[in-house]
Every structure is written in structure tokens, then in C-alpha cells.
Amino acid sequence: MKLVDALAVLSITGAGIRAADPAMRLGKPALARAHAARIVNKRIGKVVDHGLRARLPGVRVRGSYLSDPTANPVAYHGLSAFMLSEAVRELGPSASPAARRASRETMDALAVLVAPDGDLSYLGRGQDQAWVPGLVAGALASGARDAAATHPARAGRYLAAARRAVERLATLHAGPQGLQLVPGAAVRTTAAGIDHYAHTVAYNGLALFGLTVALDALAAIPTAEIGALASEHRLVVRDSAASGLGIVADGAGWLAVHRQADTDDLRFDFGALALKRRTPQGWIDLLAPRPHVPLAYNTGGPGLLRRGQPLLPGDEKLLVPGGEKIRVRRRTLTVHGGYREGDRWIRRVRFRWRLTRTGARLSVRGARRGDRFRMLAYTPTGTGKLKRHALVTAGARWHFDRPIESARLPGYHSAAIENLDALEARFTAPWSGRFVVTIGA
């Protein structure tokens, strides 16, 4: 990432270090620093779209999502917010107004994207890796230090999300030998489901870097008050363009929906990526994290089976759903989209999710009578049940408003859960073209 490189150059040259060989980039530190400053001061302001909107009690937030294009995983927004904050700090008075605004807006976005259990890896790469909560804590603590004097409410919101990220790191990653790359790493038998390039040394280093920055920032604001965590209360987040995410929360539940998968990686799947419920013991997941496999035949769906053909490897009859925009209002998220073959729309439908008392409800309108659909619910290997109208996973019951044909498909893996099964449901749309699936505890 250009931003990571720019921060490295700014940090090295700011410490007065230069290369002995004048032919090397750091052999001319002033020139190298000027180039890095241009990335931060000019390019970043052109990249961010200021397109994220959030509403929480008494507050409206305008933020910017900054990640690794074109897939834009949510964990990498945390990385980008952290790196941008550090780069602006390295530049000091030389940081441009555009860079400072971008840094503030990425922090505002980060504070509302952090889930109530501290998760920021529910979309895409970096799934459940230790560096993610470490850098989230570092970024938001730095943001709180910068905002404490002039915007104490904003600083309090940042600190609440930073604290929850640290709690997640301690609960899921801390072990007797240090930080575990992913939860349960000490007892895993394989690295299946984890990004192939991930390893403990670099990623633990990133986590510790973030925590060190957080400690330094917190030392500068010892009297700051920690506010309410945005995701634990009424919350509406919409970022239809950059991330394609919509989020709703009501204090008892939290739901994140993705409008369109833009890469062949199931962790970027369409639809409900994470659904969490508050219990007396804390927040629990009703959906297992998506496995690290190709998207095409593994989408949670609802995928459209063209002409009812059997689903076989190489058979391109399963169409993955997607949408052009996501709309968010109160407890409801709506995607107007459907199914394409190439550039041609095969079926235009409306997908609508709504938080319920025990989970969430998906209703689909616009199908045709006789259309065949397929959905997959993931669950730890050997858990769950198949019923005539339901799939029962380790976390939730998926109830369908019509009979389903079901099957168990083994052999999946994610970073958080080494071995998963997919519970498959196939069903037929009625004459009305509408069907409903309810996910609940």
C-alpha cells in the first residue's frame, strides 16, 4: 500500500536516518520525504469519497472508508486509518487540511464500523487476525488524543471502540506464548482457512505496534471520559459505494450486510455477513464466519439455480446475488439487485433484512414462480441439524417459510473456526415470487 510506504519514509527520514548510497531512495532523504508527503497530503484526499453516513442517538456522522481496493476488506480500513493518523502526526504542521480531514473521517467511520464484540474483520481478508484489534485500538486512541480538547464526545466514542478492540484481543488472542495469530491457533492442526501470507512474527509486531501507539496516546489524555460504544446502541450505517456495507443495531442486536461481492472470495460474500445478539453473558455470533474458499459455488445466497440444473463443479448454473445500492433505515437494510449472467440481468429482485427480537429476517421479492434457490448456513463440523423447514446451526435456527431439500456439505475452513460444514437448503419460489427466511437464536 502506498500509504504504508509513505509512513515508513516519513518515520525514517523524520528520525534523521539516510542511506549511505546516494543512488538509493533514502540516499536523498529530502526528496524521498517530499514524495511521501505528496501521497499523504494530496493523493489521500482524492481517494476518499466522504461517502459513509451514520446515525446514532443525537449524532450524525459523515465518514470516509479507506481500504485496499478494489475488494476493500474492512480490516484494512482499520490499517489505513492507523497509518494515515501516524503519517499526519509525522508531518505535523506540514500536513494538509485535506489529509487532516481524511484522517478525522476515517476515524469517524472506524468508530461506527467496530462491532459490539470488537470485531473489524467480518468482511474480507484479515479475518480474525491479531493485528486487526491491535491497530484498531492504536488508531482510535490516537484519534481520541487529537479530539479530546475540542470534541470530547467524539473522543469518548473513539475510546469506547478502542477499549472493546483491546478486550477482543485479550479474550481471543492472548495465550501463554504471547499473541495467537488467530483464535485457537495453539490447538489448530492446520493453517486451513487462514490467508497463506499471514504469519505470527509480522502480525504480532503490527498488533504490538498498535498497542504501543495506543499507550502513548492514552498517556496524553489521562482524564478523558470513555463514551458509549456506537454499535451497542441504536445505530444506522450506510456506505454503499466504497465498502458496500450497511449496518443496523438496536442495543439488543447488530447486523452487517454487504451489497455486492466484487472478488471470488467467499469472505466478501453478498448478504448478511455478521449477526450478533446481546445476552447476559455478552455478545454472541448467530452466523459463523465465512470460510476461506472461492465464492462461486459457496455463497450463503440466496443463489439462483438456473433452470433447476444440478449444482456440480464447473456447472455455471448457480447465480450469486448482488445489488447496486444498499439502503438503511432504522432496523432495516434493503438491496435492490438480483442475478446476472455476464452483463445481463436474469432476475431483478429486492432483498430486505430486518433485525428482530431474536435475530434477523430476510424477505425476497421479485422471484418468479418455480425459481429454484439455494442457501448455505455454516456451522462447526459435526454440529447442527437438517429439518423440513429449517437448518439448525451451532449458533442459530434458520427457518424457511416453505419446505426445503437439505444436505450437509463438509470440508470448509475459516480463520476463527478451523473446520466447518455447510448446511444446504434448496427450495422453490411460490407463485407470489416472495419468500422469507428467519435467523434466530
Secondary structure, DSSP 8 states (H G I E B T S, - for coil): -HHHHHHHHHHHHHTT---SSTTSGGGSHHHHHHHHHHIIIIIHHHH----EEEEETTEEEEE----STTT--HHHHHHHHHHHHHHHHHHGGGS-HHHHHHHHHHHHHHHHHS-TTS---SSSSSTT-THHHHHHHHHHHHHHHHHTTT-HHHHHHHHHHHHHHHHHHHHHTEETTEE-SSTTGGG-S--TTS-TT--HHHHHHHHHHHHHHHHHHHHT-TT------GGGSEEEEEETTTT-EEEEEESSEEEEEES---SS-GGG-SEEEEEEEEETTEEEESS----SS-STTT--S-EEEGGG----TT-TTEE--EEEEEEEETTEEEEEEEEEETTEEEEEEEEEEEE-SSEEEEEEE---TT-EEEEEEEEETT--EE-SSEEE-SS-EEEESS--EEEEEEEE--SSSS-EEEEEEEEE--TT--EEEEEE-
